[in-house]
């Protein structure tokens, strides 16, 4: 009978843990703060709360005697949080770089059902018709601000490669004369812009950091032709990972004729995108799709960001299991060493709840310390750290910076407290349920 009761109790406790973790994951910071305030009030103004505070104080005062085992918990959880936050910061940095590319008042037009520019081909007639569509802004000369563009993958030697044949793929964008007006955030920081009709290039500072030979004045080989690098630009977005040239010259080099991958336009009214999109759809000469550039580049980040997040959480879970066993082992040992002390407290009137709360609170404080250390290390080491992706079909090789945001640090702390909660609960419940007479006989 007692075995059945123990089994049912253990199973019920397991379900409680799962439910608590599910709720904890979705709690917003303000609600966590409210729970913390209510808990503090309970400890300050109720008898059992004051008992829990007293037992907690005794447990914390003995941490020096258990410094080694306590350090195992702190270091293990710090490692979990550090790795988790670093991996999630990689996904956040990648997504943020793409989200900053584009704006709500510019639109990109591609062939219908094309997922990205490299998969789109617009024929010459479409390239001529699209810039004449109503809703496109015009400059002082009365010309539509539109840039027919072509995007191709080009191979360049990477910096730090073991040999001259160690190459990577860079996204080469051929642009029209209005490309600069469409992207006012793009600034030349060295050299000059390329001259139309010439085999000249301007390179993003991210591409220059990644590939060799992209200094102004240097010549590089793209396709079957020699090109001269004449300038370097900065834009603080995904375009910094690209190399730009004159669209007709790029198309001629790569034998694309008069076709283009996309046409990027500036909208006369930022709120007029829907009307512009409807006008394109109603034109029988066109079979195209349009998106604001802000939406287009944001969508390009979704797949990779999701993969990085899944990898981060998976690695974090594996490490968390190891840290959890470390916490369980430490707290079971701590409870065993304090069995007589706990039994004495219960014998003089302390109830089981204050004992459970005290042991869990001690574990969660250690976990919180580990979470803060892990998050701080991740921020110090990885925030702003520059990395680059491999070439992809959607956006090419992309240089981006890790971004350790406050939201990610909060996620790391929540993981740490969750590990501390589970690691302290079972030893605490065992201590509270152990018969007083049995505990008093234990060494």
TAMO-V291670 format. One record per residue. N is the residue number from 1. D_FIRST is the distance of its C-alpha to the first C-alpha in whole Angstrom. Layout:
N;D_FIRST, N;D_FIRST
This chain:
1;0, 2;4, 3;5, 4;5, 5;6, 6;9, 7;10, 8;11, 9;12, 10;14, 11;15, 12;16, 13;18, 14;20, 15;21, 16;22, 17;24, 18;26, 19;27, 20;28, 21;30, 22;32, 23;33, 24;34, 25;36, 26;38, 27;39, 28;43, 29;44, 30;45, 31;41, 32;40, 33;42, 34;42, 35;38, 36;39, 37;41, 38;39, 39;36, 40;39, 41;40, 42;36, 43;36, 44;40, 45;39, 46;36, 47;34, 48;31, 49;34, 50;36, 51;33, 52;32, 53;36, 54;36, 55;33, 56;34, 57;38, 58;36, 59;35, 60;38, 61;40, 62;38, 63;39, 64;42, 65;40, 66;38, 67;41, 68;40, 69;37, 70;37, 71;40, 72;38, 73;36, 74;40, 75;42, 76;39, 77;39, 78;43, 79;43, 80;41, 81;43, 82;46, 83;46, 84;44, 85;47, 86;50, 87;49, 88;48, 89;52, 90;53, 91;52, 92;53, 93;57, 94;57, 95;57, 96;59, 97;62, 98;62, 99;61, 100;64, 101;66, 102;68, 103;69, 104;68, 105;72, 106;73, 107;72, 108;71, 109;73, 110;72, 111;72, 112;70, 113;66, 114;66, 115;63, 116;66, 117;69, 118;69, 119;68, 120;71, 121;75, 122;77, 123;80, 124;84, 125;84, 126;81, 127;82, 128;85, 129;83, 130;80, 131;82, 132;84, 133;81, 134;82, 135;79, 136;80, 137;82, 138;85, 139;87, 140;90, 141;92, 142;90, 143;88, 144;85, 145;82, 146;81, 147;80, 148;80, 149;78, 150;77, 151;74, 152;74, 153;72, 154;74, 155;73, 156;74, 157;74, 158;71, 159;71, 160;70, 161;70, 162;71, 163;74, 164;76, 165;74, 166;71, 167;71, 168;69, 169;69, 170;71, 171;71, 172;75, 173;76, 174;79, 175;80, 176;83, 177;85, 178;83, 179;80, 180;80, 181;81, 182;77, 183;76, 184;77, 185;74, 186;76, 187;78, 188;80, 189;80, 190;82, 191;85, 192;86, 193;85, 194;86, 195;89, 196;89, 197;90, 198;90, 199;87, 200;86, 201;82, 202;80, 203;77, 204;74, 205;73, 206;70, 207;71, 208;74, 209;71, 210;69, 211;72, 212;75, 213;79, 214;78, 215;81, 216;84, 217;87, 218;85, 219;85, 220;82, 221;82, 222;80, 223;81, 224;84, 225;86, 226;86, 227;85, 228;86, 229;83, 230;85, 231;82, 232;79, 233;77, 234;74, 235;72, 236;68, 237;67, 238;66, 239;70, 240;70, 241;69, 242;72, 243;75, 244;78, 245;81, 246;84, 247;82, 248;85, 249;86, 250;82, 251;82, 252;85, 253;84, 254;81, 255;83, 256;81, 257;84, 258;84, 259;81, 260;78, 261;75, 262;74, 263;76, 264;75, 265;77, 266;77, 267;76, 268;79, 269;76, 270;73, 271;72, 272;74, 273;71, 274;70, 275;74, 276;75, 277;72, 278;73, 279;77, 280;76, 281;74, 282;77, 283;79, 284;80, 285;81, 286;78, 287;74, 288;73, 289;70, 290;70, 291;67, 292;68, 293;68, 294;65, 295;63, 296;64, 297;63, 298;60, 299;59, 300;60, 301;57, 302;54, 303;53, 304;54, 305;52, 306;49, 307;49, 308;49, 309;46, 310;44, 311;45, 312;45, 313;41, 314;40, 315;41, 316;40, 317;36, 318;37, 319;38, 320;35, 321;32, 322;34, 323;35, 324;31, 325;30, 326;32, 327;31, 328;28, 329;29, 330;31, 331;29, 332;26, 333;29, 334;30, 335;27, 336;26, 337;30, 338;29, 339;26, 340;28, 341;30, 342;27, 343;25, 344;29, 345;29, 346;26, 347;27, 348;30, 349;29, 350;28, 351;25, 352;23, 353;25, 354;28, 355;26, 356;25, 357;28, 358;30, 359;29, 360;29, 361;33, 362;34, 363;33, 364;34, 365;37, 366;38, 367;37, 368;40, 369;42, 370;41, 371;42, 372;45, 373;46, 374;46, 375;47, 376;50, 377;51, 378;51, 379;53, 380;56, 381;56, 382;55, 383;57, 384;60, 385;60, 386;62, 387;61, 388;62, 389;60, 390;61, 391;64, 392;62, 393;64, 394;63, 395;64, 396;66, 397;65, 398;64, 399;64, 400;62, 401;60, 402;57, 403;56, 404;53, 405;53, 406;51, 407;49, 408;48, 409;47, 410;45, 411;43, 412;43, 413;41, 414;39, 415;37, 416;37, 417;35, 418;33, 419;32, 420;32, 421;30, 422;27, 423;28, 424;27, 425;24, 426;22, 427;23, 428;23, 429;20, 430;19, 431;21, 432;20, 433;17, 434;17, 435;17, 436;21, 437;21, 438;20, 439;22, 440;25, 441;25, 442;25, 443;29
